[in-house]
Amino acid sequence: MLKEWIRVLLEEPMKVNELLSGKLQLAGMPAAEQLALKDTFLRKNSKSDEFITDAWF
């Protein structure tokens, strides 16, 4: 499920804004995965426009 959401968010940048503002609800996704996804998009490196990812355990 997380893989599909990442694909949607990368294809539709407006969805990222909705996710970060709390307007987009990710039904069926565990809270830990939602937090990891939001954190990844919040920590976007503005200089290179690449996403910084961390391992969540």
PyMOL Python script that loads the backbone (N, CA, C, O; Angstrom):
from pymol import cmd

cmd.read_pdbstr("""\
ATOM      1  N   MET A   1       0.818  -1.187   0.000  1.00  0.00           N
ATOM      2  CA  MET A   1       0.000   0.000   0.000  1.00  0.00           C
ATOM      3  C   MET A   1       0.872   1.266   0.000  1.00  0.00           C
ATOM      4  O   MET A   1       0.568   2.229  -0.704  1.00  0.00           O
ATOM      5  N   LEU A   2       1.934   1.262   0.775  1.00  0.00           N
ATOM      6  CA  LEU A   2       2.813   2.426   0.847  1.00  0.00           C
ATOM      7  C   LEU A   2       3.422   2.729  -0.516  1.00  0.00           C
ATOM      8  O   LEU A   2       3.558   3.890  -0.901  1.00  0.00           O
ATOM      9  N   LYS A   3       3.785   1.685  -1.235  1.00  0.00           N
ATOM     10  CA  LYS A   3       4.382   1.852  -2.562  1.00  0.00           C
ATOM     11  C   LYS A   3       3.425   2.574  -3.514  1.00  0.00           C
ATOM     12  O   LYS A   3       3.850   3.449  -4.268  1.00  0.00           O
ATOM     13  N   GLU A   4       2.151   2.218  -3.485  1.00  0.00           N
ATOM     14  CA  GLU A   4       1.172   2.883  -4.348  1.00  0.00           C
ATOM     15  C   GLU A   4       0.995   4.349  -3.975  1.00  0.00           C
ATOM     16  O   GLU A   4       0.878   5.208  -4.849  1.00  0.00           O
ATOM     17  N   TRP A   5       0.976   4.637  -2.662  1.00  0.00           N
ATOM     18  CA  TRP A   5       0.810   6.028  -2.228  1.00  0.00           C
ATOM     19  C   TRP A   5       2.010   6.878  -2.632  1.00  0.00           C
ATOM     20  O   TRP A   5       1.847   8.029  -3.039  1.00  0.00           O
ATOM     21  N   ILE A   6       3.185   6.332  -2.525  1.00  0.00           N
ATOM     22  CA  ILE A   6       4.373   7.085  -2.931  1.00  0.00           C
ATOM     23  C   ILE A   6       4.305   7.390  -4.417  1.00  0.00           C
ATOM     24  O   ILE A   6       4.620   8.503  -4.838  1.00  0.00           O
ATOM     25  N   ARG A   7       3.905   6.426  -5.200  1.00  0.00           N
ATOM     26  CA  ARG A   7       3.777   6.624  -6.642  1.00  0.00           C
ATOM     27  C   ARG A   7       2.769   7.740  -6.955  1.00  0.00           C
ATOM     28  O   ARG A   7       3.038   8.601  -7.793  1.00  0.00           O
ATOM     29  N   VAL A   8       1.615   7.726  -6.283  1.00  0.00           N
ATOM     30  CA  VAL A   8       0.596   8.759  -6.493  1.00  0.00           C
ATOM     31  C   VAL A   8       1.130  10.131  -6.093  1.00  0.00           C
ATOM     32  O   VAL A   8       0.936  11.109  -6.815  1.00  0.00           O
ATOM     33  N   LEU A   9       1.797  10.203  -4.951  1.00  0.00           N
ATOM     34  CA  LEU A   9       2.303  11.487  -4.466  1.00  0.00           C
ATOM     35  C   LEU A   9       3.382  12.064  -5.375  1.00  0.00           C
ATOM     36  O   LEU A   9       3.463  13.281  -5.543  1.00  0.00           O
ATOM     37  N   LEU A  10       4.205  11.208  -5.958  1.00  0.00           N
ATOM     38  CA  LEU A  10       5.241  11.701  -6.859  1.00  0.00           C
ATOM     39  C   LEU A  10       4.663  12.144  -8.198  1.00  0.00           C
ATOM     40  O   LEU A  10       5.208  13.042  -8.840  1.00  0.00           O
ATOM     41  N   GLU A  11       3.569  11.526  -8.625  1.00  0.00           N
ATOM     42  CA  GLU A  11       2.945  11.895  -9.891  1.00  0.00           C
ATOM     43  C   GLU A  11       2.068  13.134  -9.765  1.00  0.00           C
ATOM     44  O   GLU A  11       1.875  13.858 -10.741  1.00  0.00           O
ATOM     45  N   GLU A  12       1.531  13.386  -8.556  1.00  0.00           N
ATOM     46  CA  GLU A  12       0.622  14.517  -8.340  1.00  0.00           C
ATOM     47  C   GLU A  12       1.134  15.364  -7.172  1.00  0.00           C
ATOM     48  O   GLU A  12       0.782  15.111  -6.020  1.00  0.00           O
ATOM     49  N   PRO A  13       1.962  16.365  -7.468  1.00  0.00           N
ATOM     50  CA  PRO A  13       2.546  17.195  -6.399  1.00  0.00           C
ATOM     51  C   PRO A  13       1.518  17.886  -5.495  1.00  0.00           C
ATOM     52  O   PRO A  13       1.810  18.155  -4.330  1.00  0.00           O
ATOM     53  N   MET A  14       0.340  18.173  -6.006  1.00  0.00           N
ATOM     54  CA  MET A  14      -0.684  18.819  -5.169  1.00  0.00           C
ATOM     55  C   MET A  14      -1.128  17.893  -4.037  1.00  0.00           C
ATOM     56  O   MET A  14      -1.543  18.361  -2.976  1.00  0.00           O
ATOM     57  N   LYS A  15      -1.041  16.591  -4.260  1.00  0.00           N
ATOM     58  CA  LYS A  15      -1.393  15.630  -3.211  1.00  0.00           C
ATOM     59  C   LYS A  15      -0.408  15.717  -2.044  1.00  0.00           C
ATOM     60  O   LYS A  15      -0.785  15.497  -0.893  1.00  0.00           O
ATOM     61  N   VAL A  16       0.853  16.038  -2.342  1.00  0.00           N
ATOM     62  CA  VAL A  16       1.859  16.193  -1.278  1.00  0.00           C
ATOM     63  C   VAL A  16       1.448  17.349  -0.376  1.00  0.00           C
ATOM     64  O   VAL A  16       1.509  17.232   0.848  1.00  0.00           O
ATOM     65  N   ASN A  17       1.035  18.457  -0.964  1.00  0.00           N
ATOM     66  CA  ASN A  17       0.595  19.605  -0.162  1.00  0.00           C
ATOM     67  C   ASN A  17      -0.601  19.236   0.707  1.00  0.00           C
ATOM     68  O   ASN A  17      -0.679  19.639   1.867  1.00  0.00           O
ATOM     69  N   GLU A  18      -1.538  18.465   0.141  1.00  0.00           N
ATOM     70  CA  GLU A  18      -2.698  18.035   0.910  1.00  0.00           C
ATOM     71  C   GLU A  18      -2.285  17.101   2.046  1.00  0.00           C
ATOM     72  O   GLU A  18      -2.837  17.181   3.144  1.00  0.00           O
ATOM     73  N   LEU A  19      -1.328  16.225   1.795  1.00  0.00           N
ATOM     74  CA  LEU A  19      -0.838  15.320   2.827  1.00  0.00           C
ATOM     75  C   LEU A  19      -0.199  16.102   3.970  1.00  0.00           C
ATOM     76  O   LEU A  19      -0.485  15.846   5.140  1.00  0.00           O
ATOM     77  N   LEU A  20       0.658  17.046   3.633  1.00  0.00           N
ATOM     78  CA  LEU A  20       1.379  17.799   4.657  1.00  0.00           C
ATOM     79  C   LEU A  20       0.470  18.735   5.445  1.00  0.00           C
ATOM     80  O   LEU A  20       0.735  19.017   6.613  1.00  0.00           O
ATOM     81  N   SER A  21      -0.598  19.216   4.816  1.00  0.00           N
ATOM     82  CA  SER A  21      -1.517  20.116   5.515  1.00  0.00           C
ATOM     83  C   SER A  21      -2.581  19.356   6.313  1.00  0.00           C
ATOM     84  O   SER A  21      -3.332  19.958   7.080  1.00  0.00           O
ATOM     85  N   GLY A  22      -2.641  18.037   6.131  1.00  0.00           N
ATOM     86  CA  GLY A  22      -3.617  17.237   6.867  1.00  0.00           C
ATOM     87  C   GLY A  22      -4.935  17.068   6.150  1.00  0.00           C
ATOM     88  O   GLY A  22      -5.848  16.448   6.695  1.00  0.00           O
ATOM     89  N   LYS A  23      -5.067  17.601   4.941  1.00  0.00           N
ATOM     90  CA  LYS A  23      -6.307  17.479   4.176  1.00  0.00           C
ATOM     91  C   LYS A  23      -6.459  16.102   3.542  1.00  0.00           C
ATOM     92  O   LYS A  23      -7.579  15.655   3.291  1.00  0.00           O
ATOM     93  N   LEU A  24      -5.339  15.425   3.282  1.00  0.00           N
ATOM     94  CA  LEU A  24      -5.366  14.100   2.662  1.00  0.00           C
ATOM     95  C   LEU A  24      -5.236  13.047   3.748  1.00  0.00           C
ATOM     96  O   LEU A  24      -4.238  13.008   4.468  1.00  0.00           O
ATOM     97  N   GLN A  25      -6.235  12.201   3.864  1.00  0.00           N
ATOM     98  CA  GLN A  25      -6.226  11.120   4.843  1.00  0.00           C
ATOM     99  C   GLN A  25      -5.843   9.823   4.150  1.00  0.00           C
ATOM    100  O   GLN A  25      -6.370   9.509   3.083  1.00  0.00           O
ATOM    101  N   LEU A  26      -4.953   9.089   4.731  1.00  0.00           N
ATOM    102  CA  LEU A  26      -4.458   7.842   4.151  1.00  0.00           C
ATOM    103  C   LEU A  26      -5.127   6.667   4.846  1.00  0.00           C
ATOM    104  O   LEU A  26      -4.536   6.033   5.720  1.00  0.00           O
ATOM    105  N   ALA A  27      -6.356   6.381   4.457  1.00  0.00           N
ATOM    106  CA  ALA A  27      -7.135   5.308   5.082  1.00  0.00           C
ATOM    107  C   ALA A  27      -6.480   3.962   4.836  1.00  0.00           C
ATOM    108  O   ALA A  27      -6.022   3.675   3.730  1.00  0.00           O
ATOM    109  N   GLY A  28      -6.440   3.154   5.856  1.00  0.00           N
ATOM    110  CA  GLY A  28      -5.903   1.814   5.745  1.00  0.00           C
ATOM    111  C   GLY A  28      -4.398   1.720   5.919  1.00  0.00           C
ATOM    112  O   GLY A  28      -3.840   0.623   5.911  1.00  0.00           O
ATOM    113  N   MET A  29      -3.738   2.855   6.077  1.00  0.00           N
ATOM    114  CA  MET A  29      -2.282   2.854   6.249  1.00  0.00           C
ATOM    115  C   MET A  29      -1.974   3.011   7.742  1.00  0.00           C
ATOM    116  O   MET A  29      -2.525   3.895   8.399  1.00  0.00           O
ATOM    117  N   PRO A  30      -1.107   2.167   8.272  1.00  0.00           N
ATOM    118  CA  PRO A  30      -0.746   2.280   9.693  1.00  0.00           C
ATOM    119  C   PRO A  30      -0.161   3.656  10.019  1.00  0.00           C
ATOM    120  O   PRO A  30       0.441   4.309   9.166  1.00  0.00           O
ATOM    121  N   ALA A  31      -0.348   4.079  11.263  1.00  0.00           N
ATOM    122  CA  ALA A  31       0.105   5.398  11.699  1.00  0.00           C
ATOM    123  C   ALA A  31       1.610   5.572  11.520  1.00  0.00           C
ATOM    124  O   ALA A  31       2.064   6.659  11.164  1.00  0.00           O
ATOM    125  N   ALA A  32       2.380   4.532  11.757  1.00  0.00           N
ATOM    126  CA  ALA A  32       3.839   4.632  11.610  1.00  0.00           C
ATOM    127  C   ALA A  32       4.222   4.896  10.154  1.00  0.00           C
ATOM    128  O   ALA A  32       5.135   5.677   9.889  1.00  0.00           O
ATOM    129  N   GLU A  33       3.536   4.255   9.214  1.00  0.00           N
ATOM    130  CA  GLU A  33       3.828   4.483   7.799  1.00  0.00           C
ATOM    131  C   GLU A  33       3.416   5.886   7.383  1.00  0.00           C
ATOM    132  O   GLU A  33       4.109   6.529   6.595  1.00  0.00           O
ATOM    133  N   GLN A  34       2.288   6.365   7.907  1.00  0.00           N
ATOM    134  CA  GLN A  34       1.857   7.741   7.600  1.00  0.00           C
ATOM    135  C   GLN A  34       2.883   8.744   8.106  1.00  0.00           C
ATOM    136  O   GLN A  34       3.220   9.697   7.403  1.00  0.00           O
ATOM    137  N   LEU A  35       3.374   8.538   9.310  1.00  0.00           N
ATOM    138  CA  LEU A  35       4.377   9.432   9.885  1.00  0.00           C
ATOM    139  C   LEU A  35       5.659   9.415   9.065  1.00  0.00           C
ATOM    140  O   LEU A  35       6.244  10.464   8.797  1.00  0.00           O
ATOM    141  N   ALA A  36       6.092   8.233   8.670  1.00  0.00           N
ATOM    142  CA  ALA A  36       7.311   8.116   7.873  1.00  0.00           C
ATOM    143  C   ALA A  36       7.150   8.808   6.529  1.00  0.00           C
ATOM    144  O   ALA A  36       8.066   9.487   6.065  1.00  0.00           O
ATOM    145  N   LEU A  37       6.003   8.643   5.907  1.00  0.00           N
ATOM    146  CA  LEU A  37       5.743   9.265   4.609  1.00  0.00           C
ATOM    147  C   LEU A  37       5.729  10.789   4.723  1.00  0.00           C
ATOM    148  O   LEU A  37       6.349  11.482   3.917  1.00  0.00           O
ATOM    149  N   LYS A  38       5.025  11.299   5.717  1.00  0.00           N
ATOM    150  CA  LYS A  38       4.981  12.755   5.917  1.00  0.00           C
ATOM    151  C   LYS A  38       6.372  13.309   6.218  1.00  0.00           C
ATOM    152  O   LYS A  38       6.759  14.352   5.692  1.00  0.00           O
ATOM    153  N   ASP A  39       7.115  12.607   7.063  1.00  0.00           N
ATOM    154  CA  ASP A  39       8.451  13.052   7.431  1.00  0.00           C
ATOM    155  C   ASP A  39       9.367  13.106   6.213  1.00  0.00           C
ATOM    156  O   ASP A  39      10.175  14.025   6.081  1.00  0.00           O
ATOM    157  N   THR A  40       9.244  12.135   5.334  1.00  0.00           N
ATOM    158  CA  THR A  40      10.072  12.103   4.124  1.00  0.00           C
ATOM    159  C   THR A  40       9.794  13.317   3.253  1.00  0.00           C
ATOM    160  O   THR A  40      10.727  13.951   2.759  1.00  0.00           O
ATOM    161  N   PHE A  41       8.535  13.646   3.061  1.00  0.00           N
ATOM    162  CA  PHE A  41       8.207  14.794   2.226  1.00  0.00           C
ATOM    163  C   PHE A  41       8.517  16.120   2.911  1.00  0.00           C
ATOM    164  O   PHE A  41       8.818  17.103   2.233  1.00  0.00           O
ATOM    165  N   LEU A  42       8.451  16.168   4.235  1.00  0.00           N
ATOM    166  CA  LEU A  42       8.803  17.393   4.955  1.00  0.00           C
ATOM    167  C   LEU A  42      10.297  17.687   4.877  1.00  0.00           C
ATOM    168  O   LEU A  42      10.706  18.848   4.895  1.00  0.00           O
ATOM    169  N   ARG A  43      11.112  16.635   4.789  1.00  0.00           N
ATOM    170  CA  ARG A  43      12.563  16.802   4.798  1.00  0.00           C
ATOM    171  C   ARG A  43      13.152  16.876   3.400  1.00  0.00           C
ATOM    172  O   ARG A  43      14.329  16.572   3.204  1.00  0.00           O
ATOM    173  N   LYS A  44      12.355  17.272   2.439  1.00  0.00           N
ATOM    174  CA  LYS A  44      12.827  17.368   1.058  1.00  0.00           C
ATOM    175  C   LYS A  44      13.986  18.359   0.975  1.00  0.00           C
ATOM    176  O   LYS A  44      13.928  19.450   1.541  1.00  0.00           O
ATOM    177  N   ASN A  45      15.009  17.971   0.279  1.00  0.00           N
ATOM    178  CA  ASN A  45      16.179  18.823   0.115  1.00  0.00           C
ATOM    179  C   ASN A  45      15.882  19.832  -0.994  1.00  0.00           C
ATOM    180  O   ASN A  45      15.790  19.448  -2.160  1.00  0.00           O
ATOM    181  N   SER A  46      15.731  21.101  -0.660  1.00  0.00           N
ATOM    182  CA  SER A  46      15.334  22.108  -1.635  1.00  0.00           C
ATOM    183  C   SER A  46      16.422  22.412  -2.673  1.00  0.00           C
ATOM    184  O   SER A  46      16.103  22.883  -3.765  1.00  0.00           O
ATOM    185  N   LYS A  47      17.670  22.159  -2.367  1.00  0.00           N
ATOM    186  CA  LYS A  47      18.737  22.469  -3.318  1.00  0.00           C
ATOM    187  C   LYS A  47      18.759  21.515  -4.495  1.00  0.00           C
ATOM    188  O   LYS A  47      18.971  21.940  -5.631  1.00  0.00           O
ATOM    189  N   SER A  48      18.544  20.238  -4.245  1.00  0.00           N
ATOM    190  CA  SER A  48      18.646  19.264  -5.326  1.00  0.00           C
ATOM    191  C   SER A  48      17.289  18.734  -5.772  1.00  0.00           C
ATOM    192  O   SER A  48      17.215  17.984  -6.745  1.00  0.00           O
ATOM    193  N   ASP A  49      16.218  19.107  -5.084  1.00  0.00           N
ATOM    194  CA  ASP A  49      14.881  18.610  -5.366  1.00  0.00           C
ATOM    195  C   ASP A  49      14.792  17.090  -5.311  1.00  0.00           C
ATOM    196  O   ASP A  49      13.960  16.489  -5.989  1.00  0.00           O
ATOM    197  N   GLU A  50      15.644  16.473  -4.509  1.00  0.00           N
ATOM    198  CA  GLU A  50      15.568  15.041  -4.276  1.00  0.00           C
ATOM    199  C   GLU A  50      15.052  14.807  -2.871  1.00  0.00           C
ATOM    200  O   GLU A  50      15.213  15.654  -1.993  1.00  0.00           O
ATOM    201  N   PHE A  51      14.442  13.679  -2.663  1.00  0.00           N
ATOM    202  CA  PHE A  51      13.894  13.365  -1.353  1.00  0.00           C
ATOM    203  C   PHE A  51      14.944  12.631  -0.525  1.00  0.00           C
ATOM    204  O   PHE A  51      15.673  11.773  -1.022  1.00  0.00           O
ATOM    205  N   ILE A  52      14.994  12.995   0.750  1.00  0.00           N
ATOM    206  CA  ILE A  52      15.879  12.348   1.695  1.00  0.00           C
ATOM    207  C   ILE A  52      15.053  11.312   2.431  1.00  0.00           C
ATOM    208  O   ILE A  52      14.002  11.637   2.984  1.00  0.00           O
ATOM    209  N   THR A  53      15.505  10.086   2.448  1.00  0.00           N
ATOM    210  CA  THR A  53      14.758   9.040   3.128  1.00  0.00           C
ATOM    211  C   THR A  53      15.572   8.472   4.282  1.00  0.00           C
ATOM    212  O   THR A  53      16.802   8.463   4.259  1.00  0.00           O
ATOM    213  N   ASP A  54      14.859   8.008   5.273  1.00  0.00           N
ATOM    214  CA  ASP A  54      15.455   7.367   6.430  1.00  0.00           C
ATOM    215  C   ASP A  54      14.846   5.981   6.564  1.00  0.00           C
ATOM    216  O   ASP A  54      13.775   5.705   6.023  1.00  0.00           O
ATOM    217  N   ALA A  55      15.522   5.134   7.273  1.00  0.00           N
ATOM    218  CA  ALA A  55      14.979   3.815   7.576  1.00  0.00           C
ATOM    219  C   ALA A  55      14.155   3.930   8.845  1.00  0.00           C
ATOM    220  O   ALA A  55      14.632   4.446   9.856  1.00  0.00           O
ATOM    221  N   TRP A  56      12.939   3.460   8.798  1.00  0.00           N
ATOM    222  CA  TRP A  56      12.051   3.454   9.961  1.00  0.00           C
ATOM    223  C   TRP A  56      11.870   2.015  10.390  1.00  0.00           C
ATOM    224  O   TRP A  56      11.490   1.161   9.589  1.00  0.00           O
ATOM    225  N   PHE A  57      12.142   1.747  11.656  1.00  0.00           N
ATOM    226  CA  PHE A  57      11.995   0.388  12.173  1.00  0.00           C
ATOM    227  C   PHE A  57      11.003   0.367  13.300  1.00  0.00           C
ATOM    228  O   PHE A  57      10.740  -0.692  13.870  1.00  0.00           O
TER     229      PHE A  57
END
""", "prot")
cmd.dss("prot")
cmd.show_as("cartoon", "prot")
cmd.util.cbc("prot")
cmd.orient("prot")
